[in-house]
Amino acid sequence: MREFRSHLNQYLLTSRPVAITRHGETVGYYIPTRHHAEKSELDELKQAALQLEKLLKSHGITENELLTEFRALRKRHTK
């Protein structure tokens, strides 16, 4: 119980359930209600963004042009 309280900030950032014990016996569980992105997931997203940026640059396409094309395609497919 004491360990759970002292490490609460860490547990709030994880997406895994935690068993809470007192004197070696499980007295409860902490089950996160939302999934928080893990550091590895954020790193992968950053890498994907860098790759997309390089790809756009190599083809001479701006972010605004990509966004405009995306919106036009989405508009056609939602009708």
C-alpha positions as CSV (number, residue, x, y, z in Angstrom):
1,M,0.0,0.0,0.0
2,R,2.8,2.4,0.9
3,E,4.7,1.6,-2.2
4,F,1.6,2.2,-4.3
5,R,1.1,5.6,-2.8
6,S,4.7,6.6,-3.2
7,H,4.8,5.5,-6.9
8,L,1.3,6.7,-7.8
9,N,2.6,9.1,-10.5
10,Q,4.4,6.3,-12.3
11,Y,1.3,4.0,-12.2
12,L,-0.9,6.8,-13.6
13,L,1.3,6.9,-16.7
14,T,1.1,3.2,-17.4
15,S,-1.6,1.2,-19.2
16,R,-1.1,-2.0,-17.2
17,P,-3.2,-3.0,-14.1
18,V,-1.4,-3.1,-10.8
19,A,-2.2,-5.4,-7.8
20,I,-2.1,-3.5,-4.5
21,T,-1.0,-5.5,-1.5
22,R,-0.8,-5.1,2.2
23,H,1.4,-7.4,4.2
24,G,1.7,-9.7,1.2
25,E,-2.0,-10.0,0.6
26,T,-3.8,-8.5,-2.4
27,V,-6.2,-5.9,-1.2
28,G,-7.2,-4.3,-4.5
29,Y,-6.3,-3.5,-8.0
30,Y,-5.5,-0.3,-9.9
31,I,-6.9,-0.6,-13.4
32,P,-6.2,2.4,-15.7
33,T,-9.3,3.6,-17.6
34,R,-7.4,5.2,-20.5
35,H,-4.5,4.0,-22.5
36,H,-1.5,6.3,-22.4
37,A,0.9,6.2,-25.2
38,E,4.1,4.4,-24.2
39,K,7.4,6.1,-24.9
40,S,8.2,3.6,-27.6
41,E,4.9,4.4,-29.3
42,L,5.7,8.1,-29.2
43,D,9.2,7.4,-30.6
44,E,7.7,5.4,-33.4
45,L,5.3,8.2,-34.3
46,K,8.2,10.7,-34.3
47,Q,10.1,8.4,-36.7
48,A,7.1,8.1,-39.0
49,A,6.7,11.8,-39.1
50,L,10.3,12.3,-40.0
51,Q,10.0,9.7,-42.8
52,L,6.9,11.4,-44.1
53,E,8.6,14.8,-44.1
54,K,11.5,13.4,-46.1
55,L,9.2,11.7,-48.5
56,L,7.2,14.9,-49.1
57,K,10.4,16.9,-49.5
58,S,11.8,14.4,-52.0
59,H,8.7,14.7,-54.2
60,G,8.4,18.5,-53.8
61,I,5.1,18.3,-52.0
62,T,4.2,20.7,-49.1
63,E,2.3,19.8,-46.0
64,N,-0.5,22.1,-47.1
65,E,-0.8,20.4,-50.5
66,L,-1.0,17.0,-48.8
67,L,-3.6,18.2,-46.4
68,T,-5.7,19.8,-49.2
69,E,-5.5,16.5,-51.2
70,F,-6.5,14.5,-48.1
71,R,-9.5,16.7,-47.4
72,A,-10.6,16.5,-51.0
73,L,-10.3,12.7,-51.0
74,R,-12.1,12.4,-47.7
75,K,-14.9,14.6,-48.9
76,R,-15.5,12.5,-52.0
77,H,-15.5,9.2,-50.0
78,T,-17.9,10.5,-47.2
79,K,-20.7,11.3,-49.6
